[in-house]
């Protein structure tokens, strides 16, 4: 399997990875951290997909996609932290004043999990942020110490995944997911 990471510019592929089976369903669309909470709560049904379609047409697009040939198999949400809810999040600290980028969601399609695609996605997110001049990139994974993380909550990644990509722990957070503490992991890109 030769995995290629590309910017998330093709809306149909983003939809395959984060969209609902029913277009009117109120699912995340990976917007929960990307837009302000109030806007996230107000967007209903098809409005969510329409916003993602607009974001995919912008520069920079809302993340990266993993492909096995022409088949989309993974997604990572990555963007400047200033344009995400992490800019105002009281539970995730700011380490300094750098205009860092955040990676907050890593998702692999069923049937492709366990093949290292999340590693490719995180590496691709780093390369993507670097290509836009990011001085550093952060992630906020769980510190699960090797224990099982429920699949519905595994989208934030694990500390081990980030460490294997060269990130180091920069701070503790006050955030928990699935009972595990989240840590702020950072990689300097300068």
C-alpha positions as CSV (number, residue, x, y, z in Angstrom):
1,X,0.0,0.0,0.0
2,X,1.5,3.3,-1.1
3,X,-0.2,6.1,0.9
4,X,-0.1,9.6,-0.5
5,X,-1.1,12.7,1.5
6,X,-2.7,15.6,-0.3
7,X,-4.4,18.9,0.8
8,X,-8.1,18.4,1.4
9,X,-9.3,20.4,-1.6
10,X,-11.7,17.7,-3.0
11,X,-15.0,18.2,-1.1
12,X,-16.4,14.8,-2.1
13,X,-13.3,13.1,-0.5
14,X,-13.6,15.2,2.6
15,X,-17.3,14.3,2.7
16,X,-16.4,10.6,2.5
17,X,-14.2,10.9,5.5
18,X,-16.1,13.2,7.8
19,X,-19.6,13.6,6.4
20,X,-22.8,11.8,7.4
21,X,-24.5,9.0,5.6
22,X,-27.6,11.2,5.5
23,X,-27.0,14.8,4.2
24,X,-29.4,16.3,6.8
25,X,-27.8,14.6,9.8
26,X,-26.2,16.9,12.5
27,X,-22.8,15.3,12.7
28,X,-19.4,17.0,13.4
29,X,-18.0,17.3,9.8
30,X,-14.8,18.0,11.8
31,X,-16.1,21.5,12.5
32,X,-16.3,21.3,16.3
33,X,-12.8,22.7,16.8
34,X,-12.5,24.5,13.5
35,X,-15.2,27.1,14.0
36,X,-16.5,29.1,17.1
37,X,-18.7,27.1,19.4
38,X,-21.7,29.3,18.9
39,X,-21.5,28.9,15.1
40,X,-21.0,25.2,15.5
41,X,-24.1,24.9,17.6
42,X,-26.2,27.0,15.2
43,X,-25.3,25.1,12.0
44,X,-27.8,22.4,11.2
45,X,-28.0,19.6,8.7
46,X,-26.9,20.4,5.2
47,X,-25.5,23.8,6.3
48,X,-22.6,21.9,7.9
49,X,-21.6,20.3,4.7
50,X,-22.0,23.6,2.8
51,X,-19.6,25.3,5.1
52,X,-17.1,22.4,4.7
53,X,-17.4,22.8,0.9
54,X,-16.5,26.5,1.3
55,X,-13.6,25.7,3.5
56,X,-12.2,23.1,1.1
57,X,-12.2,25.8,-1.6
58,X,-10.2,28.2,0.5
59,X,-6.4,28.6,1.1
60,X,-5.3,26.9,3.1
61,X,-7.9,24.0,2.8
62,X,-9.1,22.5,6.1
63,X,-6.7,19.6,6.4
64,X,-5.1,16.8,4.5
65,X,-6.4,13.5,3.1
66,X,-4.7,10.1,2.7
67,X,-5.1,8.2,-0.5
68,X,-4.4,4.6,-1.4
69,X,-4.2,5.1,-5.2
70,X,-7.4,7.0,-6.0
71,X,-9.2,5.8,-2.8
72,X,-9.5,8.3,0.0
73,X,-8.6,6.4,3.2
74,X,-7.9,9.0,5.9
75,X,-8.3,12.6,7.1
76,X,-6.5,15.0,9.4
77,X,-7.9,18.3,10.4
78,X,-5.0,20.9,10.5
79,X,-5.1,24.7,10.4
80,X,-3.6,27.8,12.1
81,X,-4.6,27.6,15.8
82,X,-5.7,31.3,15.6
83,X,-8.6,30.2,13.3
84,X,-9.8,27.3,15.6
85,X,-11.6,27.1,18.9
86,X,-8.2,26.2,20.5
87,X,-7.4,30.0,20.2
88,X,-10.0,30.6,23.0
89,X,-10.0,27.2,24.7
90,X,-9.6,27.5,28.5
91,X,-8.6,23.9,29.0
92,X,-5.8,23.8,26.4
93,X,-3.0,26.3,27.3
94,X,-1.0,28.6,25.0
95,X,2.7,27.8,25.4
96,X,3.9,31.0,23.8
97,X,2.8,33.7,21.3
98,X,4.0,31.8,18.2
99,X,1.4,31.5,15.4
100,X,1.3,27.8,15.7
101,X,-0.9,25.4,13.7
102,X,-3.1,22.8,15.4
103,X,-3.9,19.2,14.3
104,X,-7.0,18.0,16.1
105,X,-8.5,15.1,14.3
106,X,-7.0,12.0,12.7
107,X,-9.4,9.6,11.1
108,X,-8.9,6.4,9.1
109,X,-11.6,4.6,7.3
110,X,-12.7,1.1,8.5
111,X,-10.9,-1.6,6.6
112,X,-7.7,0.5,6.5
113,X,-7.0,0.9,10.2
114,X,-4.0,-0.8,11.8
115,X,-1.9,-0.1,8.7
116,X,0.0,2.9,9.8
117,X,-2.1,5.4,7.9
118,X,-2.5,7.7,11.0
119,X,1.3,8.0,11.0
120,X,1.2,9.1,7.4
121,X,-1.6,11.6,8.1
122,X,0.3,13.2,11.0
123,X,3.5,13.4,8.9
124,X,1.4,14.9,6.1
125,X,-0.2,17.4,8.5
126,X,3.3,18.5,9.6
127,X,4.5,18.9,6.0
128,X,1.3,20.8,5.1
129,X,1.7,23.3,8.0
130,X,5.4,23.7,7.1
131,X,4.5,24.5,3.5
132,X,2.3,27.4,4.7
133,X,5.2,28.8,6.9
134,X,4.0,27.5,10.3
135,X,6.7,28.0,12.9
136,X,5.4,25.1,15.0
137,X,2.6,22.6,15.1
138,X,0.6,21.3,18.1
139,X,-1.6,18.4,18.8
140,X,-3.7,17.6,21.8
141,X,-3.8,13.8,22.1
142,X,-4.7,11.6,25.0
143,X,-2.0,10.3,27.3
144,X,-3.5,6.8,27.5
145,X,-0.3,5.1,28.5
146,X,-1.0,2.2,26.2
147,X,-4.5,1.6,27.4
148,X,-7.4,1.1,25.0
149,X,-9.1,4.3,23.8
150,X,-12.7,4.0,22.6
151,X,-12.7,4.3,18.8
152,X,-15.2,7.2,18.8
153,X,-12.8,9.2,21.0
154,X,-9.5,8.1,19.3
155,X,-9.7,10.9,16.7
156,X,-7.4,13.1,18.9
157,X,-4.6,10.6,18.6
158,X,-2.4,9.3,21.3
159,X,0.7,10.7,22.9
160,X,2.7,7.8,21.5
161,X,1.6,8.6,17.9
162,X,2.8,12.2,18.3
163,X,6.0,11.2,20.0
164,X,6.8,8.8,17.1
165,X,6.3,11.8,14.7
166,X,8.9,13.8,16.7
167,X,6.6,15.9,18.8
168,X,7.4,16.5,22.5
169,X,5.2,17.3,25.4
170,X,5.0,21.0,25.9
171,X,2.3,21.2,28.5
172,X,-0.4,19.5,30.5
173,X,-4.0,20.5,29.8
174,X,-7.2,20.5,31.8
175,X,-9.0,18.5,29.1
176,X,-10.1,14.9,29.3
177,X,-11.3,12.5,26.6
178,X,-12.6,9.1,27.4
179,X,-11.3,9.5,30.9
180,X,-7.7,10.1,29.7
181,X,-5.9,13.4,30.2
182,X,-5.0,15.3,27.0
183,X,-1.5,16.7,26.7
184,X,-0.2,19.5,24.5
185,X,2.4,18.0,22.1
186,X,4.5,20.3,19.9
187,X,6.9,20.1,17.0
188,X,9.1,23.1,16.1
189,X,9.2,23.6,12.4
190,X,11.8,26.4,12.2
